């Protein structure tokens, strides 16, 4: 009798596991490149808890928004600025009821780790172009990539954009700009503090005052028509206390 009960329990457990696996889904996330490390860790813990797998595509928010517009299969969209979330909202391509602003960040000036450049207290009067000398300054494309847009705004407010613009080495994402500095191809780069923190090959030489640019804000939302229960569960998990702890660990500000 005991053996039958044990066999029955094992069989029931096997059926439960099989049922859970049968209902497990992949959730496709389109997220700003600066979220890579934190979201990867969050995705792993979400999978362990739910069985659902987060499949992430990281790039510039501008590129991802255009992909969503063209019908790419993203279910969750996470932008590094409000502009590109607003862009999709204006085309009714996100579910507005699911939208929320979750994170903030800091704009920093970085140099290769072995650079002789020391720490600088940045202000609107700091001559950024002169700091680069004959070299260039890597950052996201200032016409579209959020980090480049924030930097351009800071330089315009400081009255320096005309001098800085010719020195820009424009990249397709903030992580690409970071890589330029890591390889020593440029003497300076402008990235987010969270990107600099995950690299041992660069150092922060200055922090841009928040007054020089709009607040760096990360909005999240479900893509319209892609609101599966698993996608909603992931979005809820991302805004929950465990995920917020991971974001904070990587240096993001929690809104």
Secondary structure, 3 states (H helix, E strand, C coil): CHHHHHHHHHHHHHHHHHHHHHHCCEEEEEEEHHHHHHHHHHHHHHHHHHCCEEEEEEECHHHHHHHHHCCCCCCEEECCCHHHHHHHHHCCCECHHHCEEEEECCEEEEEECCCCCCCCCCCCCCCHHHHCCCCCEEEECCCCCHHHHHHHHHHHHCCCHHHHHCCEEEECCHHHHHHHHHCCCCCEEEEEHHHHHCCCCEEEEEECCHHHCCCCEEEEEEECCCCCHHHHHHHHHHCCHHHHHHHHHCCCEEC
